[in-house]
Amino acid sequence: SKVWRMKRPTAHDAMAAYEYASMAAVQQSAKRHRSNNYQPSKCIHVRSLPPYTSEQELAILFSPFGRVEKMLIMTTKFQAFVQMDSMMAAASAVNHYAIVPALVRNRPVFVQFSTHQELKSQSSGGQHASMPHKGPPLNSILMVNIESLLAPITLENLYAVFKPFGTVLKIVTFMKTGNHKALVQMSSKEAAVKARNGLEGKDMFEGCCTLHLNFSRLSQLDVQENSCKSWDFTQKSTLDPHLEPAFNMTHVAKAHEQMQMAARAAHAQMYGYTMNPYDANVRGGMFGINPGRYDQSGYGLMFNSMSAVSGHHQGHKSLESSVVLVSNLPADGSIKPSHLFNLFGCYGNVVRVKILLKKTSTALIQFRSPTGANLAKSNLHGLALGGATLDVRISKHSSVSLPKEDNPESAPLNADYSNSGFHRFKVHETKNALNIFRPSPVLHVSNLPMEVKEIDLMKMFSSYNVVGFSWLEKVEKKMAYVQLVSVQNAVMALMNLHNSSFLGRPIKLSFTKKDPSTISKVDKSLEMKIETTSIREEKKI
């Protein structure tokens, strides 16, 4: 007789069970709150908290409404009590979160008045109390501190980070006492609260450029001029293309050097030796990264950290899911998983691609980190492809499950790239991560043999209507810029030709910020030569 064994629950099963219990608790709490009609109190009761919720996360929720006097977190019950400095502050918080969902780690929590009028400071098993937390008043202007700056940051980076939380009105960047700061004015206080709750402590580029947000005391943010350092979106809604970074390579190198020196000093103090101040940059310093390796030819569009897109986590919180839902793909079945791997792989390491069997115009793409998913969404949403417009959204799924390989129908529509050797972004590699751009008509072509000629590349791209070509100068390796007639042609070329064999090597293609007007136009005589060569080859066949 067969012995049936219960399947051991996985981490995914446990998380699913928690999510179900969390939503059920929120609904039950809402019913209980409507029926009980608790009297206003300085104490606020918070339910359905994620596991191991910290005091800082609660302070982010409630400090905008007044001073937090005490907190009592019951870790085993996923609940907490927060005591404000006044009944008015508590009422403001409860009323606000009755309209705007209160989120902790992007999960809904339920906020209501407590039956307690005051919290006791004693601690007991499974719970702990904390003392006051001061915070500035609620405001639509946020003060942003950027720590661990190891990559250039542009205004477009900052705009893309804050845009999901509401309308961004103005941005001003500046340096103060060696710290990198920005003032961001949102359209409303509610949008500012959402941004602060969603971004506090998060990495723009997982592992570096950590954001710390607080509410500014300014009543109005003044922008003197639209430039790479500041922008007023109420006067001009779109940023000028090719703006220099607000914090450029000088800032990056200086910040990196300071981090190296601090780490070496701490190491020297710990192990009792004297540090040589001239030895900070030996062999890449303590962090194994040489600032001089950053590519000066271009800066990334957003989240451009070598660790962010490679999925190399440093213990910081991720912004969202690692999966994107892609709709409006060409319905003729011409799009394969390899095409999506090449295109979406420009913004992060893709580990799985699943084109839906019954709806081939829709696909699920899983990245190694949430940063890749966010990059793909912000850069590819609205892209024209095959007569349609791509719809790219963050999926509610945390991973993509692939069907069994023995299914002949679905097998060609699914692919697992977890162990692929063609990922663009490697741990501790900086060049690719610093060159992330929106789709453009100009492609950067690399990994070329030194003996390659212009006519060889022109023949390879001949199906995509080449209008411009230039070799990169002052580089050790053979590289080129190829300009196609349109962005859509460039996208199709990248999807089909990236990683394909060219003169015995896998050719590498990527989008650039290169101005098309600076690319040399294709010589008509060369076009005629390519056409003649193609006709001869067809006759031979």
N, C-alpha and C positions, 0 to 999 in steps of 0.2 A: 504494500500500500504506500502511496505517496505521502510524504510529510510536508505539509504546507507551512511555510514560514512567513511571518510578517516582514514586509520590506522595511529596512531601517530608515527612519526619516532623515532626509538630507537637510542641509542649511537652507536650501530654497523652500522646502516644505515648512520649516520652522518660521521663516520670514512670512510666507503666505498665511500661516495660521495666526501670526501676530497681527498682520494687516487686517485680517477678517475680524479678530477680536477687538482691534483698535477701532474700526469703523462701527462695530456693534456697540462698543462702549460709548462712542460719541453720540450715536442715535439714542441710546438708553439715557445718557446724561441729559440730552436735550429734552426728552420727555419728562424726566424727573424735575428739571429746572422749570419747565412750563407749569407743572402741577404744584410745585412747592412755593414758588414766588418768594425766594429768600429775601430778607431785609438787607438793605445796603450795609456794607461793612468795610473796614479798612483791609480786611483779609480776603484774598481771592483764592478760589479753589480751582486747580488745573488738573484735568483728567486726560487719560489716553496718551501719556507721554511716551516717546520712544525709550527703549532701554538705555540706562546709564545717562539720562539727561543731566547736563551740568548746570551749575549755578549761572555761568556766563550765558548759556542759551536762554534761560528764563529772564535774566537781566535784560537781554536784548529785546525780549517781548514787552517788558513792562516799564523799563526805565524811561522810555520816551514820555510817559504820562506823569512822572513824578519820581520822588526818591523812594527806592526800595529799602525798607527798614530791616526786614527779616525774610528768610526763606526756610521752608521745611520740605525737603524732598524725601518721599517715600519710594525708594528704588524698587522694592519688591511689589508694590501695588501700581507702579507707573503713574503716580499722582504727586502733586506738590501743593503747598500753600505758600502764598506770597503776601506779605504784609506791606502795604504802601504807607507813606507818611501822612496821608489824609484820606478821608472818605471820598472827597471829590476826585482825587487821583485814581482811586480804585474804581469809582463809577465811570470815569472817562475810559479806563482800560476795558471794563466789562462791556460798556456800550459800543466801543469801537469794534471789539472782536465779535460782537453780536451781528455786525454788518460785514466786516472784513474777516475772512477766515484766519484764525491764529495758526501759524505753521511752525513746527520745530523739525528741522531736517526735512523740509518739504512734506511733512505729514500733518494732517489736521489734528489739533488738540481742542478740548472743550474748556471754556473759561466761564466761571460763574462766581457770584458772591459766596463766601463761606458762611457757615453758621457761627463760626468763631469770630469774636471781636478782636482778639489779640492772640499772637502765637507765643508759645513757651519756647525757651532757648535750649531746653534739655534735649540731648540726643539719645536715641535708642537703636536697637538692632534694626538694620534695614532702612534707617532713615537718618538724616542729619539736618541740622539747622545752620544757617549762615547769617552773617550780620549785614548791615546796610550796604546798599550799592547806589552810588550817586550817579546821576545822569543829567545831561542838558535837556532843556525843554524840546518838545516835539517841533520839528521844522521841516520844510520841504527842501532845505539845502543840507547836503551831507559833506562832512569833512572826511576825506579819504586819505589814510596813511598807507603807503606801499612799502613793505619791508622785503628784504632779500631780493633786491633788484638784480636779476641775472640775465635779463633780456630787454631789448629796447621796447618802449611802450609808446604807442601813438594815441592821438585823440580818438581814432576809430576803434582802437582796442577798448578804451574806456566806454565809449558810446555803446559798443556791442555788448559789453558786460552789463550795463545798466538798462538797456533798452527793454529786455524781457519783463522788467518790473513796472514799466510805465513810460510816459513821454519824457524824454530828456530835453530840458530847455537850454541849459548852459553848462559849460565845463571850463574850468580854469586850473591849470597846473602850475606848480611852483616848487621851489626848494626852500626849506627853512631849517637852519642849524644842521645842515647835511642830510636832512630827511626828505624823501620824495613824497609830495602831497598833491592833492587835487580837491577842488570844490566842485560838487556836482549838484545842480539845481534840477529837481524833478518837478512835474506839473502839479503835484499835490503832496500834502503831508502823508496821505495814505500810501502813495507810490514810494515815498522816501522810506516809510516804515517797512514796506515789503522788500525794498532793496537792502536795507540794513539787516533785516532778518535773514534774507537769502544769501548775502555775500559776506557777512562778518566772519572773519577767520578763514575764508576760502582763498585758495591759490588761483591767480589768473592762469598760471602755468604750472600746475601741480609740482611742488618742490621749490618754487620761488615766486617772487612777486605776490606776497601774501597781503590781502586786503584787511584793513582794520577801519571800521566806519563808526562815526559818531555824528550827532546832529550839530550843525554849526549854529552859532548865535547870531549870524548875519540875517537881517530881514530881507535883503535883496542882494543878488550877485551881479556885479557890474563887469562887463567885458569891454576892455578898451579897444581891442581890434581882433578880427578873425585871423588867426595864425596857427602855426603848429603847436603853440602853447595854450591857446584859448579859443573858444568858439561860442557864438550866440546862435543857437538853432532857431530862435524866434525871428531873427533877421535873415538868415540864410539856412534853409533846412538841410542842405547836403554839404558835406565836407568837400573841400577841393581835393582832387586826386593828387597823388605824389607828394603829400605833405611829409615833411621831415618828422621824425619821432619827437615827442615832447620830452622824453628822457632818452637820450641817444647813447651811442657806444661809449662816450666819455663817462657818462653817469654809470653805465654798466660796469666798465672796467674799474672805476673808482670804488663802487660799492663792492665789487667782487674782491678787490685787493683788501678792503677794510675787513671783509668777512674772513679772508685767508689769514690776515695778521691776527685778528681776534682769536681765531681757532688755534693758531700756532702758539699764541701767548698762553692760552688756557692749557694747552697740552704741555708747554714748557713748565708752567707752574705746577701742574699735576705731577709731573715726573721729575721735577727738580733739576732742570738744566737751563742754561742761558740761551735765549733765542737770538740767532743772527738776523738782524733786521733786513739784511740784503739777500736772505735765503727764502723769502716768501714766495717767489715765483719759480723756484727750482722744481723741475719735473711737474709743472702744472699746479704747484701749491698743494695745500691740504685737501682740496676738493677734487683734484685730478682734472681740472678744467682750466685751460689756458685762455684768458680773455682775448688774446691775439688771434684765436682760431675763429672768432666770429666773422662771418662773411660780410664785407663792407658793401657788397653790391646791392643789398636789399634788406628790408626789415619785414618781419611777419605781420600779417593782418590782424590776428588776435590770438591769444593763448599760445604764443609761439615759444614755449619752453621745450628743451630737448627731453625733459622728463615727462612733460604733460602728454604729448602725443605718443610717446613710446609706451605709456602705461606704467612708468616707473614711479610708484607711489611713495610718498614720504610721510604718510600718517596723517595727512590733512584731509578734510572732508571734500567729497566730490560734489559738483553742482547738481547733476541730474543723472538720468539713466544713460547707459552706454549704448543704447539701441535707438536707431532712427527708423521711422516709417516713411518710405518713399512711394509716392503715388504719381500717376500721370506719366509713367514710363511709356515709350512707344509700344503699342499693343500688337505689333506685327511679329513679336517673338524674336526680334533681332538682338535684343539686349540679353547678354549672358552674365553669369556671376563674375566672370573675369573682367568684363567691362566695368561693372560697378566697383569691383575691387580696385581697378586702376584709377577710376575717377574719385571715389570717396577716400581712397588711400592717400590722396593729396593732403588730407586734413587730419589723419590719424591712422594708426595701425588697425586695419580691418581684420577681424578674426573669423567672422561668419557672414555669409550672404545667403538669403533665402528668398527666392522669387515665388510668389504664391502660385500654386498649381492651377487653381480655378480662376485666378485673376492675375495674369502675367504682367499687367501694367502696375502692379504693386509689389514692393519688396521690403524685407526687413534686413537691416544691416547692423551688425554688432561690432562695436569698436572695443579696443582693449581698455579704454578709459572714457569717462563721461566727457572729457575735454574734446576728444575727437568728434564725438557726436554733436556737441555744441558748435564746433568749428564747421562741420559739414552743413549743419542746419543754417547757420548764418551766411555761409558762402554759396551754397547751392540751391537754397529755396528760391523759387521763381526763375530758375535757369531754363531758357528755351532749349528743347531737345526733341528732335524728331517731330516737329509740328505741334508739340504740346509744351506745357509749362510745368516743370517739376514742382511737386509739393513735398517738402522735407520737414518732418516734425519729429520731436522727441517722442519715443514710444513709451507706453506705460509698462512694457515688458522690460525686465532687467537683463534678460538673455534671450538668445535665439536658439530654439531646439530644432535640430535637423531630423527629417524622416529617415527611415531605414534605407540603407544603400541598395537593397535588393529591389526597390521599386523603380522599374525602368522609366516610368513617366516623370517622376519627381527628381530623380537623380541628376539630370542635366541642369536643373534649376536651383541646385543647392551646392554650396561649397564651404569647406572648413579650411581657413587659412591660418589657423593657430600656429602651425609650425612652418609657415612659408618663409623662404629665404629672400622674398622680394618686398618685405616691409621697408618703407622709406625711412622710418625713424628708429634709430638704435639708441640704447641707453648710453648716456655720456657723449652722444654725438650732437653737435650743435648746428651744423650747416643747414641740413634739411629743415630743422625745426624753426630756423630763422627766416626761411623763405617760403612762407605760406601765403598764397594770394588767391583772390577771386579768379574765376575763369576769365581769360583774356585772349585776344587774337594772337599774341606773341608767346611762343613756347620756348622754353630753355631746353636745349638738347645736350646731354652729357654722356659720359662713358663711351666716348668715341675713340677708335684707334687713331694714332697720330697720322697715319697715311691716308685718312679719309679725305675725299675731295668734295667740293660743293655740289658737283653734278650727282654724286652718289646720294647725298641727302635729298636733293631736289627730286630724284627719281622715287625715293621712298615716300615722299609727301605729295607726289604728283596728283593723287586721287583727291586731295583735300584743298586744292586751289591755292598754291603758294603765291604770295604777292611780295614778300620781302625776305631777305636773308643777310645775316652778318655773323662773322666769326667773333668770338670773345677775345679781346686782346689782354695781354699781361696776365695770363693764367698759365699754370704749368701744364694742365691737361687740355686736351682738345675739346672745346665746347662751342656751341653756336646758338644764335637766335633765329627762329623760323617764324615768319609772320604769315598767318592764314588770312583768307579773305573775310572771315567773320569769327566771332566767338564760338558759335555752334560748330563750325568746321574744326576749330582748334580742339574743342571738347571731343569731337568724334575721333580726331587724330590721336589724342592722348588715350582715349578708351581702347583704341584698336592697336596702337603701336607701342605703347609703354611696355617695357620688359620683353618686347619681341626681339628676335635675333637679328643683328645687323652687323655684317662682316665679322661674324664669329663672337659678337658680344651682345649682351642684353642692353638695348638702348634705353636711356632714362629720359623721360619727358616730365616737365612741370610747368605750371603757369608762372608768369612773371609780372612785375609792375613796369616793365620796360615800355617806354613811350613808342607807339608804332611809327611815329613820324621820324624817329631817329634810326630806324632800320633801313638799310639800303634796299632799294627796289630791285626786283629780279630782272636780269638782263634778258631781253627778248630773244637774242641769239641763243642763249642757254636753253630757253624754253623750246625753241625749234630743234635744238640738238637732242633734248630729252624725248620729244615727240618722234624724231627720226629713229632714235635708239629703240623706243618702245615698239615701233612698227616692225623693225628688223627682228626683234625678239619674238613678236607674234607670228611672223612668217616662219621662223625656225620651228616654233611649236607646231 
